[in-house]
Structures are given as structure tokens and as C-alpha cells.
Amino acid sequence: MQKVINVLAVSSAVVSLAVVGIGGYVFVNKDAIMQEVIDGALGGLGGGLPTGSNDLPSLGATPTSNMGGGTVATDERALGGAAF
């Protein structure tokens, strides 16, 4: 019975040291691990994403165009709301 308990104690110590060792490795190398995961995840995209505003498609209307032709009410009272 004593041998079984000793085996369990030694195996518990081995598992505990392995968990602490892996945790320490991850803590020390977390930046490199994160960069490797990011590169792996984004590497499959291969330039499919636009890199600047010139690469985006035109949707017709420009951001400065006034679709309604009139003025836009910006005052809270003009919109019927309470001023805060």
C-alpha cells in the first residue's frame, strides 16, 4: 500500500512541475506565441483586405453630399428632445 501512495505522490509532483514549467514557458514567450498565432491566422488572407482608403470600392454617394437637399437640424430643441 505504501508503494502505491509513493507512486501517486511522485506522479503528482511530476504533473505539478510540468504545469508550472509550461506556464512559465508561455509567460516568458507570450509575445512570440501571440505573434505566431496572428501571423498564422492572417497569413491565409494573403492581401485580400484593402490596405488604404484608395482601395475601397465607391458606393456612389460621397460623404459630403447632402441627400435631402435641405439643412440638417442639430439642435436638441429643434429635434423635439430635451437639452441635456
BAZAPA-108876 format. One record per residue: residue number from 1; x, y, z of N, C-alpha, C, O in turn; residue in three letters. Coordinates in nm, 3 decimals, always signed. Layout:
    n    neast   nnorth      nup   caeast  canorth     caup    ceast   cnorth      cup    oeast   onorth      oup  res
  NUM        X        Y        Z        X        Y        Z        X        Y        Z        X        Y        Z  Ala
...
//
This chain:
    n    neast   nnorth      nup   caeast  canorth     caup    ceast   cnorth      cup    oeast   onorth      oup  res
    1   +0.083   -0.119   +0.000   +0.000   +0.000   +0.000   +0.088   +0.126   +0.000   +0.054   +0.225   -0.065  Met
    2   +0.198   +0.122   +0.072   +0.289   +0.236   +0.079   +0.349   +0.266   -0.059   +0.369   +0.383   -0.092  Gln
    3   +0.377   +0.163   -0.139   +0.435   +0.183   -0.271   +0.335   +0.253   -0.364   +0.375   +0.336   -0.446  Lys
    4   +0.209   +0.220   -0.353   +0.106   +0.284   -0.435   +0.096   +0.434   -0.402   +0.086   +0.518   -0.490  Val
    5   +0.100   +0.463   -0.272   +0.093   +0.603   -0.229   +0.217   +0.679   -0.276   +0.206   +0.795   -0.317  Ile
    6   +0.334   +0.617   -0.270   +0.457   +0.682   -0.317   +0.451   +0.709   -0.469   +0.494   +0.814   -0.515  Asn
    7   +0.398   +0.614   -0.544   +0.385   +0.633   -0.690   +0.289   +0.749   -0.719   +0.316   +0.831   -0.806  Val
    8   +0.179   +0.754   -0.646   +0.084   +0.865   -0.664   +0.148   +0.999   -0.628   +0.124   +1.099   -0.695  Leu
    9   +0.228   +1.003   -0.524   +0.293   +1.127   -0.482   +0.395   +1.173   -0.586   +0.402   +1.291   -0.619  Ala
   10   +0.472   +1.080   -0.638   +0.573   +1.115   -0.738   +0.504   +1.160   -0.867   +0.546   +1.259   -0.927  Val
   11   +0.401   +1.091   -0.908   +0.331   +1.131   -1.031   +0.263   +1.267   -1.013   +0.258   +1.345   -1.108  Ser
   12   +0.212   +1.295   -0.895   +0.153   +1.425   -0.868   +0.259   +1.535   -0.876   +0.233   +1.642   -0.931  Ser
   13   +0.375   +1.509   -0.823   +0.484   +1.607   -0.829   +0.527   +1.631   -0.974   +0.554   +1.745   -1.012  Ala
   14   +0.533   +1.526   -1.054   +0.572   +1.540   -1.195   +0.470   +1.625   -1.270   +0.506   +1.714   -1.347  Val
   15   +0.343   +1.598   -1.245   +0.238   +1.675   -1.313   +0.243   +1.822   -1.268   +0.228   +1.912   -1.351  Val
   16   +0.262   +1.846   -1.141   +0.270   +1.983   -1.090   +0.388   +2.058   -1.152   +0.373   +2.173   -1.192  Ser
   17   +0.502   +1.995   -1.159   +0.619   +2.059   -1.220   +0.597   +2.084   -1.369   +0.642   +2.186   -1.422  Leu
   18   +0.530   +1.993   -1.436   +0.502   +2.012   -1.578   +0.410   +2.132   -1.600   +0.432   +2.211   -1.691  Ala
   19   +0.308   +2.145   -1.517   +0.215   +2.258   -1.530   +0.287   +2.389   -1.503   +0.267   +2.486   -1.577  Val
   20   +0.368   +2.395   -1.399   +0.442   +2.517   -1.368   +0.543   +2.549   -1.478   +0.559   +2.665   -1.515  Val
   21   +0.609   +2.447   -1.530   +0.707   +2.469   -1.638   +0.642   +2.520   -1.765   +0.693   +2.612   -1.828  Gly
   22   +0.529   +2.462   -1.804   +0.459   +2.507   -1.924   +0.405   +2.649   -1.903   +0.412   +2.732   -1.994  Ile
   23   +0.352   +2.676   -1.785   +0.304   +2.811   -1.755   +0.415   +2.914   -1.762   +0.395   +3.023   -1.815  Gly
   24   +0.533   +2.880   -1.709   +0.647   +2.971   -1.716   +0.694   +2.993   -1.858   +0.728   +3.105   -1.896  Gly
   25   +0.695   +2.887   -1.938   +0.735   +2.899   -2.079   +0.640   +2.991   -2.155   +0.683   +3.078   -2.231  Tyr
   26   +0.510   +2.972   -2.133   +0.411   +3.055   -2.201   +0.423   +3.201   -2.155   +0.412   +3.292   -2.236  Val
   27   +0.445   +3.222   -2.025   +0.458   +3.359   -1.973   +0.579   +3.430   -2.033   +0.570   +3.547   -2.069  Phe
   28   +0.690   +3.360   -2.043   +0.812   +3.421   -2.096   +0.800   +3.446   -2.246   +0.849   +3.548   -2.296  Val
   29   +0.737   +3.356   -2.319   +0.731   +3.365   -2.465   +0.594   +3.408   -2.517   +0.562   +3.381   -2.633  Asn
   30   +0.512   +3.474   -2.435   +0.375   +3.505   -2.476   +0.370   +3.597   -2.597   +0.281   +3.581   -2.682  Lys
   31   +0.461   +3.693   -2.609   +0.458   +3.784   -2.724   +0.488   +3.709   -2.854   +0.421   +3.730   -2.955  Asp
   32   +0.588   +3.621   -2.850   +0.622   +3.544   -2.969   +0.510   +3.447   -3.007   +0.481   +3.428   -3.125  Ala
   33   +0.447   +3.388   -2.907   +0.337   +3.295   -2.933   +0.219   +3.369   -2.994   +0.158   +3.322   -3.090  Ile
   34   +0.186   +3.486   -2.938   +0.075   +3.564   -2.992   +0.102   +3.609   -3.134   +0.013   +3.604   -3.219  Met
   35   +0.224   +3.652   -3.163   +0.259   +3.696   -3.298   +0.251   +3.580   -3.397   +0.207   +3.598   -3.511  Gln
   36   +0.293   +3.462   -3.353   +0.286   +3.344   -3.440   +0.142   +3.308   -3.472   +0.111   +3.271   -3.585  Glu
   37   +0.054   +3.318   -3.374   -0.087   +3.288   -3.397   -0.150   +3.391   -3.490   -0.226   +3.356   -3.579  Val
   38   -0.118   +3.519   -3.468   -0.172   +3.625   -3.553   -0.124   +3.608   -3.697   -0.202   +3.621   -3.791  Ile
   39   +0.004   +3.581   -3.714   +0.058   +3.561   -3.849   -0.006   +3.441   -3.917   -0.034   +3.444   -4.036  Asp
   40   -0.029   +3.335   -3.841   -0.092   +3.217   -3.898   -0.236   +3.243   -3.937   -0.283   +3.194   -4.040  Gly
   41   -0.307   +3.321   -3.855   -0.448   +3.348   -3.884   -0.463   +3.444   -4.000   -0.550   +3.426   -4.085  Ala
   42   -0.379   +3.548   -4.005   -0.390   +3.646   -4.112   -0.312   +3.607   -4.237   -0.331   +3.667   -4.343  Leu
   43   -0.225   +3.509   -4.226   -0.146   +3.466   -4.341   -0.231   +3.407   -4.451   -0.195   +3.418   -4.569  Gly
   44   -0.343   +3.346   -4.416   -0.430   +3.287   -4.515   -0.508   +3.390   -4.595   -0.561   +3.358   -4.701  Gly
   45   -0.515   +3.513   -4.547   -0.588   +3.617   -4.619   -0.512   +3.662   -4.742   -0.573   +3.692   -4.845  Leu
   46   -0.381   +3.667   -4.733   -0.296   +3.691   -4.849   -0.324   +3.818   -4.925   -0.325   +3.815   -5.049  Gly
   47   -0.348   +3.928   -4.860   -0.368   +4.054   -4.930   -0.510   +4.075   -4.978   -0.534   +4.162   -5.061  Gly
   48   -0.604   +3.999   -4.929   -0.742   +4.016   -4.968   -0.807   +4.137   -4.906   -0.912   +4.181   -4.953  Gly
   49   -0.747   +4.191   -4.801   -0.803   +4.308   -4.735   -0.747   +4.435   -4.797   -0.630   +4.438   -4.836  Leu
   50   -0.828   +4.540   -4.806   -0.776   +4.666   -4.857   -0.676   +4.727   -4.760   -0.691   +4.715   -4.638  Pro
   51   -0.574   +4.791   -4.812   -0.468   +4.846   -4.727   -0.486   +4.994   -4.701   -0.424   +5.047   -4.609  Thr
   52   -0.567   +5.061   -4.778   -0.588   +5.205   -4.759   -0.723   +5.246   -4.811   -0.797   +5.164   -4.867  Gly
   53   -0.757   +5.373   -4.792   -0.888   +5.420   -4.834   -0.901   +5.423   -4.986   -1.013   +5.422   -5.037  Ser
   54   -0.791   +5.427   -5.058   -0.798   +5.427   -5.204   -0.837   +5.291   -5.259   -0.881   +5.280   -5.373  Asn
   55   -0.821   +5.187   -5.179   -0.853   +5.052   -5.224   -1.000   +5.017   -5.204   -1.045   +4.914   -5.254  Asp
   56   -1.074   +5.100   -5.132   -1.214   +5.070   -5.104   -1.300   +5.102   -5.226   -1.272   +5.197   -5.298  Leu
   57   -1.403   +5.022   -5.249   -1.491   +5.049   -5.364   -1.579   +5.171   -5.338   -1.609   +5.202   -5.223  Pro
   58   -1.619   +5.237   -5.444   -1.707   +5.352   -5.432   -1.851   +5.304   -5.417   -1.895   +5.214   -5.488  Ser
   59   -1.923   +5.365   -5.325   -2.062   +5.327   -5.302   -2.158   +5.428   -5.362   -2.277   +5.421   -5.333  Leu
   60   -2.112   +5.520   -5.443   -2.199   +5.614   -5.511   -2.198   +5.751   -5.447   -2.147   +5.846   -5.507  Gly
   61   -2.252   +5.765   -5.330   -2.262   +5.896   -5.264   -2.131   +5.928   -5.193   -2.065   +5.840   -5.138  Ala
   62   -2.096   +6.054   -5.196   -1.977   +6.097   -5.124   -2.017   +6.136   -4.982   -2.133   +6.171   -4.960  Thr
   63   -1.928   +6.130   -4.888   -1.963   +6.164   -4.750   -2.008   +6.308   -4.733   -2.077   +6.339   -4.636  Pro
   64   -1.971   +6.398   -4.824   -2.007   +6.538   -4.810   -2.135   +6.573   -4.885   -2.182   +6.686   -4.876  Thr
   65   -2.192   +6.478   -4.959   -2.312   +6.511   -5.035   -2.431   +6.520   -4.941   -2.439   +6.448   -4.841  Ser
   66   -2.524   +6.609   -4.974   -2.644   +6.628   -4.894   -2.759   +6.563   -4.969   -2.808   +6.619   -5.067  Asn
   67   -2.801   +6.447   -4.926   -2.901   +6.369   -4.997   -3.038   +6.436   -4.994   -3.115   +6.425   -5.090  Met
   68   -3.070   +6.507   -4.886   -3.203   +6.565   -4.872   -3.218   +6.700   -4.938   -3.330   +6.741   -4.967  Gly
   69   -3.111   +6.768   -4.963   -3.117   +6.897   -5.027   -3.142   +7.012   -4.931   -3.130   +7.127   -4.971  Gly
   70   -3.177   +6.985   -4.807   -3.205   +7.091   -4.710   -3.100   +7.094   -4.602   -2.993   +7.034   -4.614  Gly
   71   -3.133   +7.165   -4.496   -3.040   +7.173   -4.385   -3.073   +7.064   -4.284   -3.185   +7.013   -4.281  Thr
   72   -2.979   +7.030   -4.204   -2.995   +6.926   -4.104   -3.004   +6.993   -3.968   -2.917   +7.073   -3.932  Val
   73   -3.110   +6.959   -3.892   -3.127   +7.015   -3.759   -3.034   +6.943   -3.662   -3.037   +6.821   -3.650  Ala
   74   -2.950   +7.022   -3.593   -2.858   +6.962   -3.498   -2.890   +7.003   -3.355   -2.834   +6.946   -3.261  Thr
   75   -2.977   +7.100   -3.338   -3.012   +7.146   -3.204   -3.112   +7.050   -3.143   -3.207   +7.008   -3.209  Asp
   76   -3.092   +7.015   -3.016   -3.181   +6.921   -2.948   -3.325   +6.973   -2.943   -3.420   +6.896   -2.958  Glu
   77   -3.341   +7.102   -2.922   -3.476   +7.158   -2.914   -3.546   +7.154   -3.048   -3.668   +7.137   -3.053  Arg
   78   -3.472   +7.168   -3.157   -3.532   +7.162   -3.290   -3.578   +7.021   -3.322   -3.671   +7.002   -3.400  Ala
   79   -3.513   +6.923   -3.265   -3.549   +6.784   -3.288   -3.660   +6.736   -3.194   -3.707   +6.623   -3.206  Leu
   80   -3.702   +6.821   -3.102   -3.809   +6.784   -3.011   -3.762   +6.715   -2.886   -3.844   +6.667   -2.808  Gly
   81   -3.633   +6.708   -2.863   -3.579   +6.641   -2.746   -3.542   +6.743   -2.639   -3.536   +6.863   -2.666  Gly
   82   -3.518   +6.696   -2.523   -3.476   +6.783   -2.415   -3.327   +6.807   -2.424   -3.250   +6.715   -2.454  Ala
   83   -3.286   +6.930   -2.397   -3.144   +6.963   -2.395   -3.082   +6.915   -2.265   -3.136   +6.942   -2.158  Ala
   84   -2.971   +6.846   -2.274   -2.906   +6.792   -2.153   -2.794   +6.878   -2.109   -2.728   +6.849   -2.009  Phe
//
